[in-house]
Amino acid sequence: MIYSRLLYTEHEHPHDEHGEGAYTIFSTQQTRNVNSMPLSAVSLQKFAVLWEGRPDTRVIDLIEEGIIKGALAPVKLLHASEGTLFIAYDSMLDDGHYEEFVNAWADIASGALYDCWTAIFIVALDVTNRVESCRLFRNYAPEILENNVLGITDFTSDMFLFGDEWDPENISGSEPQVGSEGRYDFDSFDDDIKF
């Protein structure tokens, strides 16, 4: 599903048998590291959104605002529940930039469309099923963070979405079969085709 002009949907994980646990992995271009320093190479940031029920597009609005304000880089996972925005952030965020990050996201969350959300910040490494949070976050966030590669990485040509289409085998197909006489077997051509 397309959620935003600024985000690419990498993966959507469906609800489980209890109708819970659906999440989306998004990516976006990132020019700054988690401490707001310019990156030397074009980079990609992947992060997750754990949905409560169906996707809440207000979260997308907040993400877009985070991108515009340059505050998204430390974010690894977001989850909105009952007026609270839980934010799991990268442990590489240093103390000097933590307050700036918290202030930016507290402001962003307080401006949720038709609502005012409170932001709760949790270091991604500390997200366990015992962390003080809502039940869905406790139950699903640890697994999402553990089973997905989230954060900022350099963009490489290996990430080209259509790379498989340009593999030599996919372009020309497999090589024709060589017969015992060293000649190609052209018997597979249909002689009934009229030109």
Summary of the structure (lengths in Angstrom):
residues: 195
radius of gyration: 23.3
end to end distance: 44.8
largest distance: 78.6
contacts: 507
relative contact order: 0.15
helix: 29%
strand: 28%
